Amino acid sequence: MSSSIAPTRFSAAVVGALVGAAAGILLVTAAGTLSITVTGLFAGLVVGVPALAGAAVGAAVTPGNTRSDPR
């Protein structure tokens, strides 16, 4: 097993978490724009759940694991 796999997975998970958190922040902003009262718990869930999902996807899908058919 290569030693570069763990740092690659970690960095991909961090990027996925950041992208998920950004999506959650956009959802909270959209809810505020629509005059929906956003409580702290709701905001935490809306930002936290996509961040966790993004981290999981980032860790599962690392660069170099794609299956391409070079022709």
C-alpha positions, 0 to 999 in steps of 0.5 A: 500500500502506498503511503500517499493514499492516506494523505490523499484521502484526508485532503479529499475528505477535507475538500468534500467537507468544505464543499458540503459546508458551503452548500449548507451555508447556501441553504441557510441563506436561502431559508433566511431570504425566504423569511423562514426563521432559522434556529441554531439547531436547524442551521447546524443540521443544514450545514453539518449534514452536507459537510459530513456527506461531502467528507464521506464522498471525498474519502470514498472517491479519491483521485486516481481511482477512476476507471477510464478507457483510454483509446 
